[in-house]
């Protein structure tokens, strides 16, 4: 009798897919530091970080991670790979509720978060006194979304090395920043975007009395810009006092198909 084509005396084993897990980080947890959880994280895991001050840095390689504070979490200390407190290599990461403070590198571009993956969402987080708050200048596609976050006292300029660092510096298909606050930028720009499209909605971007930023918003390679419901303030110590928003001062690599300025 002829065997059916699906009949077989043996079945090849399918690779085992780990179930999505929640990894807890804290002084009394299995993983004492964020970097310990990063070393064992699988795609799709959620990492919950207990309230506390962590002198630590982490490299996150898995895709689809959610990294979230459970209480008041502050991370500072030496950066990983001379880049950032969080180096995110995996795609589609979400970071929530974490304070990143004092990131510095030998090149002057240390970041709270350095994004190497394709898409990143940052919510309810704070970036204080870093060289860059968020640096995602290597992710040419995907979307970088920042919501309900605070950037204060970031930035530096080391001309003999890499030039200036910024509150955020992003190159992506789309940069979207919503309901966030940028204050007291030290040199550089509050928001620098080499993205195809930049959307800024409901933000406060201000130098204050002591901020020395260059521009509030800089799109050096062009690209489309939509700005709605923002508050913009140039300070007396700004390094470029005559301009708040600039588009295409270096190149027109990205076509500027749309400029919308409403209710700012």
Helices and strands as residue ranges (DSSP letters): E 22-25, H 34-38, E 46-55, E 58-60, E 66-76, E 84-88, E 93-101, E 111-115, E 120-123, E 126-128, E 132-136, E 143-147, E 150-152, E 156-158, E 163-165, E 168-170, E 174-178, E 181-183, E 191-193, E 197-201, E 204-206, E 217-219, E 224-228, E 231-233, E 245-247, E 259-262
